[in-house]
Amino acid sequence: MLTHFRDLIRASHRMILACAIGAGLVAFALSAILLHARPLYEATVTVTMEPSEEELRFNRSFMGVSQFNPATIIAQSHIERLLSRPVAERAIDLLIEEMGGQLPAKEPTLLSAITTGIWQAWNTLNYGYFVPLSEREQMVADLQNALDVEIVEGSYILSISVSYDVPEIAAAAANVIARAYVQVAQDGFRRDASVIAATLAEAEKEARGRLAEKRIERQALAEKLEVSDPVTERAVMLQARQDARDALRSTEADLSGEARRLEVLRQSLMAQTDVTIARGIREVLATGEADLQQLQELRRQRQQTLVDQEAALAALDKAQALLRVHDDQLATIDADLVQLQERRVALDLSSRAELSQVMIVNPATTPLYPKFPKLAVNTVIAVIVGAICALVPVVARDALGTQVRTNLDVGQIPGARSLPPLARGRIARGRRLDPSYVERLIRRVSADRGGWPGRALKVTGFLPEAQLGQLTRMFDGATGRDGKPIRAEAMPALTAAPDWASLSGQVVVLAFRSGDLEREELEALQARVEALQMNCYYLVVL
C-alpha cells in the first residue's frame, strides 16, 4: 500500500510541486508585503495577583471537590476584568498622558484602506448598515483587539501581551494596561474597603447597643433577686452554713454529755440511803434537767438556723443560674464585638497600606523584531499546506475514480501481470535499465513460459510513437546477470495496429500512462491478451 501511494505521488509530483511552490511564493509575497506595510510587534508584561483572604478560603474549601484548579478559576476572573472596557479606557488615558497628550497619528496606507473597506462591507452585508466609531472608541476597540492575556497554569501569574505595528507604542500600551488594571483594582479595593468599613461600624454600633441592653437587663434581674455579688455572697453563705453545722455538732455533743451525767445521778440517787446526800443529788438533778432543756432548745434553734442557711444557699444558686444566662449572652456579644473591632483594625491597616491584588513583576520592553509576519516560517508552512492540499485531489481521484494508476490497480485485474513502473522523465532521457529491473523481467517471463531462451520482446501500448521507440531502445540490449541481452522490437501503438494476431504467443510489454486506462478497458484488454495467448506484462508510466 505504501508503494501504491508512493507511485501516486510520483505520477502527480509535478502538480504537487507546482502547488507547493505556488503556495510558498504567495505566502512569501504576502509576508513580505505585510512585513513592509504592517508588521506587528508584541510586547509582554508579567503581573502577579495576590489573592485576598476570601479567595484563599475559597481555595482551601475548593481543593479536592472538583477537577478544576481553583487558582485558574480565580485567575480567570482577573483576566475577564483585565479585558473589560473600563480597564481599556483607563489605559488609553494613561497612554495619551504618557505620549504627551496625544497619540502619534497613523499614516493612511492602501492596506488599512482595504481592511476598512472590507469591514464596512462585511457589517453592511450582515446588518444592513455600518456605524462608524469615534476616534476614542476606535482606540479602545483597537487596544482590546490587540490585547492577549495568558495565565501560567496553576499559579497567580499573568502574561499581558499587546501587538501593534509600532514597537514603542506596543511596549507602552502593555505597561499602561497593567498599570490601568492595578489602578482599577486599587479603586475597587478602596470602594469595597469603605463599604466593608461602614458595615463593620454599623455592626459594631449594634453590638454595643445590644451589650448595653443586656447589662441593664442583668442589673434589673440582680436587683429583683436581691443579689449584688453572687460569688462573694455564695462564699459567705457557705461559711455561715459550715459554722451552723459546727455549732449544731457542738450543741449535740453537750446535750449528749449532759444526758449521760443526769443518768448517772439518777442511778446514784436510787442507791443512796442518806437523806442529806439524797437531797443534794435531787437539787443537782433539778438544775441538770433545766440545763438539759436549755440545750435541747439551743439544738432546735441551731437546726433551724442550718435549714435557713441551706434554703438561702439554694435560692442563691437559683438566682445565679438565672444570672448566668445573661452572663453567657453578654460574653457572646462581647466576643462578637472584639472580633468586629479586630476586623476593623485589619481593614484600617490594609487601607492605609493601599494594598493591591495585582503587582507588576516584569515590565514590557520595546521589542526588537516583529512577531508577525515571519517570512521563513510562513513560507515553509505554506509549502507544506500547498503540498497537502494538492495531495487531497490525488488521493480522492484514486479512491473514487476507476482509472488504473499504479501496479496495485493492475494487480486487481485477474491474470494481469505488471512490471515495476518507470517515470516519464527517465524514458525521455533514455537511461539504461538497471540490472535488477532486467533480472526481474527475465525471472517473471521465464517462470510464466518455462524458460526464455530467445529473449525476444515486443514493446507496444498506448503511448506516442516516439515514447514507444525510446522505451524499446531502453529494453533492447539490456542484460541480466547472465550477460545475455534482450532483443526488443518496437510495435505500433495498439490503437494504430491493424491486427493484434501477430502478437499471439509473443512476450509483450504493454505500456500506458498512469490514469489513461479505465478498469473496464484493462479488463477487456486482458481478456483479449488471454485469447491470443500472449505473455503480456503491463508497464505503468508515471
C-alpha positions in Angstrom: 0.0 0.0 0.0 2.9 2.4 0.7 4.3 1.6 -2.7 0.9 2.4 -4.2 0.8 5.9 -2.6 4.4 6.5 -3.5 3.6 5.8 -7.1 0.6 8.0 -7.0 2.8 10.9 -5.7 5.4 10.1 -8.4 2.7 10.2 -11.0 1.4 13.6 -9.8 4.7 15.1 -8.5 4.6 17.9 -11.0 1.2 19.1 -9.8 2.1 18.7 -6.2 5.4 20.5 -6.6 3.7 23.3 -8.5 1.0 23.8 -5.8 3.6 23.7 -3.1 5.9 26.2 -4.9 2.9 28.4 -5.8 1.6 28.5 -2.2 5.1 29.2 -0.9 5.5 32.1 -3.4 2.1 33.6 -2.4 2.9 33.3 1.3 6.4 34.8 0.7 4.9 37.7 -1.3 2.1 38.4 1.2 4.5 38.1 4.2 6.9 40.5 2.5 4.2 43.0 1.8 2.8 42.7 5.4 6.4 42.9 6.8 6.9 46.1 4.9 3.5 47.7 5.3 2.2 46.5 8.6 4.5 44.5 10.8 3.2 43.5 14.3 5.4 43.9 17.3 4.4 42.2 20.5 5.4 43.5 24.0 4.7 41.4 27.1 4.4 42.5 30.7 4.2 40.0 33.6 2.0 40.6 36.6 1.2 38.5 39.7 -2.0 38.5 41.7 -2.0 38.4 45.4 -5.2 36.6 46.4 -7.4 38.0 49.1 -8.5 36.2 52.3 -11.8 35.3 50.7 -10.1 33.8 47.7 -7.7 31.8 49.8 -10.6 30.5 51.8 -12.3 29.5 48.5 -9.1 27.7 47.5 -9.0 25.8 50.7 -12.6 24.8 50.5 -12.5 24.0 46.8 -9.4 21.7 46.8 -10.4 18.1 46.4 -14.0 19.0 45.4 -13.5 19.5 41.6 -11.1 18.5 38.9 -10.6 22.2 38.1 -7.7 24.2 39.6 -9.2 26.9 41.9 -6.2 29.2 41.1 -7.2 29.0 37.4 -10.8 29.9 38.2 -9.7 32.9 40.3 -7.2 34.0 37.7 -9.9 33.8 35.0 -12.0 36.3 36.9 -9.0 38.7 36.9 -8.5 38.1 33.2 -12.1 39.0 32.4 -11.8 42.2 34.4 -8.5 42.9 32.7 -10.1 42.6 29.3 -13.0 44.8 30.3 -13.8 48.1 28.8 -13.1 50.2 31.9 -9.6 49.0 32.1 -9.1 49.7 28.4 -10.4 53.2 28.8 -8.2 53.9 31.8 -5.2 52.5 29.8 -6.0 54.8 26.9 -6.0 57.8 29.2 -2.7 56.8 30.7 -1.2 56.1 27.3 -2.3 59.5 26.0 -0.8 61.2 29.1 2.5 59.3 28.7 2.7 60.2 25.0 2.4 63.9 25.8 -1.3 64.4 25.4 -1.8 62.8 22.0 -1.1 59.5 20.3 1.0 59.7 17.1 -1.3 59.7 14.1 -1.0 56.7 11.7 -0.4 57.4 8.1 -3.2 56.1 5.9 -2.0 53.2 3.8 -3.5 51.1 1.0 -3.7 48.1 3.3 -5.5 50.0 6.0 -7.9 51.3 3.4 -8.6 47.9 2.1 -9.1 46.5 5.6 -11.5 49.3 6.5 -13.5 48.8 3.3 -13.8 45.1 3.8 -15.0 45.6 7.4 -17.6 48.2 6.3 -18.8 45.9 3.5 -19.0 43.0 6.0 -21.1 44.9 8.5 -23.3 46.3 5.8 -24.0 42.8 4.3 -24.7 41.3 7.7 -26.7 44.1 9.4 -27.7 46.4 6.6 -25.8 49.4 7.9 -22.4 50.5 9.2 -21.8 52.5 12.4 -18.5 54.5 12.3 -16.7 54.7 15.6 -15.4 57.9 17.1 -11.6 58.3 17.5 -11.6 57.4 21.2 -14.0 54.4 20.6 -11.7 53.2 17.8 -8.6 53.5 20.1 -10.4 51.5 22.8 -11.5 48.8 20.3 -8.0 48.6 18.8 -6.4 48.2 22.2 -8.9 45.5 23.2 -8.3 43.6 19.9 -4.5 43.9 20.3 -4.6 42.6 23.9 -3.9 39.0 24.8 -3.7 37.5 28.3 -2.3 34.2 29.2 -2.1 32.5 32.6 0.7 30.4 33.9 -1.1 27.2 34.7 -1.7 26.5 38.5 -0.4 29.9 39.5 -1.4 33.5 40.0 0.9 34.9 37.3 -0.5 36.6 34.1 1.3 37.5 30.9 -0.3 40.5 29.2 0.7 40.9 25.6 -0.1 43.8 23.2 0.5 43.6 19.4 0.9 46.8 17.4 2.8 48.0 14.3 4.9 50.5 16.3 7.2 48.7 18.8 7.4 51.7 21.2 3.6 52.0 21.4 3.3 48.3 21.9 5.6 48.3 24.9 4.0 51.5 26.3 0.5 50.0 25.8 1.4 46.8 27.6 2.8 48.7 30.6 -0.1 51.1 30.8 -2.7 48.3 30.5 -1.0 46.7 33.6 -0.9 50.0 35.4 -4.5 50.7 34.5 -5.6 47.3 35.9 -3.6 48.0 39.1 -5.4 51.3 39.5 -8.8 49.8 38.7 -8.1 47.0 41.2 -7.0 49.6 43.8 -10.1 51.7 43.2 -12.2 48.6 43.6 -10.4 47.7 46.7 -10.9 51.1 48.2 -14.6 51.1 47.4 -15.0 47.6 48.8 -13.0 48.6 51.9 -15.2 51.7 52.5 -18.4 49.6 52.2 -16.9 46.9 54.5 -15.8 49.6 57.0 -19.3 51.1 57.0 -20.8 47.7 57.5 -18.4 46.9 60.3 -19.1 50.2 62.0 -22.8 49.6 61.8 -22.4 46.1 63.2 -20.1 47.4 66.0 -22.6 50.0 66.9 -25.4 47.5 67.0 -23.3 45.1 69.1 -22.5 47.9 71.6 -26.3 48.7 71.9 -27.2 45.1 72.5 -24.4 44.8 75.1 -25.7 47.8 77.0 -29.3 46.5 76.9 -28.2 43.1 78.2 -26.2 44.8 81.0 -29.3 46.8 82.0 -31.5 43.7 82.0 -28.9 41.8 84.1 -28.7 44.6 86.6 -32.5 44.8 86.9 -32.7 41.0 87.4 -29.9 41.1 90.1 -31.8 43.9 92.0 -35.0 41.9 91.7 -33.3 38.8 93.1 -31.5 41.0 95.7 -28.2 39.7 94.5 -25.3 42.1 94.1 -22.3 39.8 94.1 -23.2 36.2 93.7 -19.7 34.9 94.1 -19.0 36.8 97.4 -22.4 36.1 98.8 -22.1 32.4 98.0 -18.8 32.3 99.8 -20.3 34.0 102.9 -23.3 31.7 102.9 -21.1 28.6 102.6 -19.0 29.7 105.5 -22.2 30.5 107.5 -23.6 27.1 106.8 -20.4 25.5 107.9 -20.4 27.5 111.1 -24.0 26.4 111.7 -23.1 22.8 111.2 -20.2 23.1 113.6 -22.4 24.8 116.3 -25.0 22.1 115.9 -22.5 19.4 116.4 -21.1 21.1 119.5 -24.6 21.5 120.9 -25.5 17.9 120.2 -22.2 16.8 121.9 -23.0 19.0 125.0 -26.6 17.6 125.1 -25.4 14.0 124.9 -22.9 14.6 127.7 -25.4 16.3 130.0 -27.9 13.4 129.4 -25.3 10.9 130.4 -24.4 12.9 133.5 -28.1 13.1 134.7 -28.5 9.3 134.1 -25.5 8.7 136.4 -27.0 11.0 139.1 -30.4 9.2 138.9 -28.7 5.8 139.4 -26.8 7.3 142.4 -30.0 8.6 143.9 -31.7 5.3 143.7 -28.8 3.6 145.6 -28.4 6.4 148.2 -29.8 5.8 151.7 -28.5 9.1 153.3 -31.3 11.7 153.3 -28.9 14.6 153.2 -26.9 13.3 150.4 -30.1 12.3 148.5 -31.4 15.9 149.0 -28.2 17.3 147.4 -28.4 14.8 144.5 -32.0 15.9 143.8 -31.0 19.5 143.8 -28.3 18.8 141.3 -30.7 16.7 139.2 -33.2 19.6 139.1 -30.5 22.0 138.0 -29.3 19.4 135.3 -32.8 19.0 134.0 -33.1 22.7 133.5 -29.8 22.8 131.7 -30.8 19.8 129.5 -33.9 21.7 128.4 -31.9 24.7 127.6 -29.5 22.6 125.5 -32.4 20.9 123.6 -33.9 24.4 122.8 -30.5 25.5 121.6 -30.2 22.4 119.4 -33.6 23.2 117.8 -32.6 26.8 117.2 -29.3 25.8 115.6 -31.1 23.1 113.4 -33.5 25.8 112.2 -30.5 28.1 111.5 -28.9 25.4 109.4 -32.1 24.8 107.5 -32.4 28.6 106.8 -28.8 28.7 105.6 -29.5 25.7 103.2 -32.6 27.5 101.8 -30.7 30.7 101.4 -27.9 28.9 99.5 -30.4 27.1 97.2 -32.1 30.4 96.5 -28.7 32.0 95.7 -27.9 29.0 93.3 -31.2 29.6 91.5 -30.6 33.3 91.2 -27.1 32.6 90.0 -28.4 30.2 87.3 -30.7 33.0 86.1 -27.9 35.5 86.0 -25.6 33.0 84.3 -27.9 33.0 81.2 -27.5 36.8 80.9 -23.7 36.5 81.6 -23.4 34.0 78.7 -25.3 36.3 76.4 -23.1 39.2 77.5 -19.9 37.1 76.8 -21.1 36.2 73.3 -21.9 39.8 72.4 -18.6 40.9 73.9 -16.7 38.3 71.8 -18.6 39.4 68.6 -17.7 43.0 69.4 -14.0 42.1 69.9 -14.0 40.3 66.5 -15.6 43.2 64.8 -13.0 45.5 66.3 -10.2 43.3 65.1 -11.6 43.2 61.6 -11.9 46.9 61.6 -8.3 47.3 62.7 -7.1 44.9 60.0 -9.1 46.8 57.4 -7.7 50.1 58.5 -4.2 48.8 58.2 -4.7 47.4 54.7 -6.4 50.7 53.6 -3.5 52.7 54.9 -1.1 50.5 53.1 -3.2 50.8 49.9 -2.8 47.1 49.1 -3.5 45.9 45.6 -4.2 42.4 44.4 -2.1 43.0 41.2 1.6 43.8 41.1 3.8 44.3 38.1 6.7 41.8 38.2 8.4 42.3 34.8 7.5 45.4 32.8 7.4 45.3 29.0 10.4 46.4 26.9 10.5 47.6 23.3 10.6 44.6 21.0 13.4 44.4 18.5 11.8 42.1 15.9 8.2 41.8 14.8 6.1 38.9 15.9 4.3 38.7 12.6 4.9 38.1 9.7 7.8 35.6 9.7 8.9 35.1 6.1 10.7 31.8 6.5 8.1 30.2 8.8 5.1 31.3 6.7 6.8 30.2 3.5 7.6 26.8 4.9 4.2 26.3 6.3 2.6 27.5 3.0 4.7 25.0 1.1 3.6 22.2 3.4 0.0 23.2 3.3 0.1 23.6 -0.5 1.6 20.1 -0.9 -1.1 18.6 1.4 -3.9 20.4 -0.5 -2.5 19.1 -3.8 -2.4 15.6 -2.3 -6.1 15.7 -1.4 -7.4 15.5 -5.0 -4.8 12.9 -5.9 -5.9 10.6 -3.1 -9.6 11.4 -3.8 -9.3 10.5 -7.5 -7.6 7.3 -6.6 -10.2 6.4 -4.0 -13.3 7.5 -6.0 -12.1 7.0 -9.6 -12.0 3.9 -11.8 -8.7 4.7 -13.6 -5.7 2.4 -13.4 -2.9 4.4 -11.9 -0.4 2.1 -10.2 0.8 -1.5 -10.2 -1.7 -2.2 -7.3 -4.6 -1.3 -9.6 -3.1 -3.6 -12.3 -2.8 -6.4 -9.8 -6.5 -6.2 -9.0 -7.3 -7.4 -12.6 -7.4 -11.2 -12.7 -4.5 -12.6 -14.7 -2.8 -9.3 -15.3 0.9 -9.1 -14.6 2.8 -5.9 -14.1 6.4 -4.6 -14.2 7.9 -2.0 -11.9 6.7 1.4 -13.1 9.0 3.9 -14.9 8.9 7.6 -14.8 8.3 9.7 -18.0 11.5 11.6 -17.3 13.6 8.5 -17.3 12.1 7.3 -20.5 12.7 10.7 -22.1 16.3 10.7 -21.0 16.7 7.1 -22.3 18.6 5.8 -19.3 19.6 2.2 -19.5 17.5 -0.2 -17.3 19.1 -1.4 -14.0 20.3 -5.0 -14.0 18.0 -5.7 -11.1 15.0 -4.5 -13.2 16.0 -6.6 -16.2 16.7 -9.6 -13.9 13.2 -9.3 -12.5 11.7 -9.2 -16.0 13.7 -12.2 -17.1 12.7 -14.2 -14.0 9.0 -13.3 -14.5 8.9 -14.3 -18.2 10.9 -17.5 -17.6 8.6 -18.5 -14.8 5.5 -17.9 -17.0 6.8 -19.6 -20.2 9.0 -22.2 -18.6 12.1 -20.5 -20.0 13.0 -17.6 -22.3 16.0 -18.6 -24.4 15.5 -16.2 -27.3 15.0 -13.1 -25.1 12.7 -11.6 -27.8 10.5 -8.9 -26.6 7.7 -6.8 -28.3 7.1 -3.3 -27.0 3.7 -1.6 -27.6 1.0 0.1 -25.7 -1.0 3.4 -25.6 2.0 5.8 -25.7 3.1 8.1 -28.5 5.3 6.5 -31.2 8.3 8.5 -30.0 8.0 7.3 -26.4 7.4 3.7 -27.5 10.6 3.9 -29.6 12.5 5.4 -26.7 11.2 2.7 -24.4 12.1 0.0 -26.9 15.7 1.3 -27.0 15.9 1.1 -23.2 14.9 -2.6 -23.3 16.9 -3.5 -26.4 20.4 -4.8 -25.4 19.6 -4.8 -21.6 21.3 -7.7 -19.9 20.7 -9.6 -16.7 23.2 -11.4 -14.5 23.9 -14.0 -17.2 25.0 -11.3 -19.6 22.6 -12.4 -22.4 21.0 -9.3 -24.0 17.3 -8.8 -24.6 16.2 -8.2 -28.2 13.4 -5.7 -28.1 11.3 -4.7 -31.1 9.0 -1.7 -31.3 5.5 -2.3 -32.4 2.9 0.3 -33.4 0.6 1.6 -30.7 -2.3 -0.7 -30.1 -4.7 2.0 -31.3 -2.8 2.1 -34.7 -2.2 -1.7 -35.0 -4.2 -3.2 -37.9 -4.3 -6.6 -36.3 -3.2 -8.0 -32.9 -2.9 -11.6 -34.3 0.8 -11.1 -34.9 1.3 -10.8 -31.2 -0.1 -14.2 -30.4 2.3 -16.2 -28.3 4.8 -13.4 -28.0 6.3 -11.7 -24.9 4.9 -8.2 -25.0 5.5 -5.2 -22.8 2.3 -3.1 -22.9 3.0 0.4 -21.6 0.4 3.1 -20.7 0.4 6.3 -18.7 -1.0 6.4 -15.2 -4.7 7.2 -15.2 -5.1 6.8 -19.0 -7.0 3.5 -18.9 -10.2 2.7 -17.1 -10.5 -0.5 -15.2 -13.1 -1.9 -17.7 -10.7 -1.1 -20.6 -7.9 -3.0 -18.9 -10.2 -6.0 -18.1 -11.3 -6.1 -21.8 -7.6 -5.8 -22.9 -6.6 -8.7 -20.5 -9.4 -10.9 -21.9 -8.0 -10.2 -25.5 -4.5 -11.0 -24.3 -5.6 -14.3 -22.8 -7.5 -15.2 -26.0 -4.3 -14.6 -28.1 -2.2 -16.5 -25.5 0.2 -13.5 -25.2 2.7 -13.2 -22.4 1.8 -9.6 -21.7 3.4 -7.5 -19.0 1.8 -4.1 -18.2 4.1 -1.2 -17.6 2.7 1.9 -15.9 4.4 5.1 -16.9 4.3 7.6 -14.0 
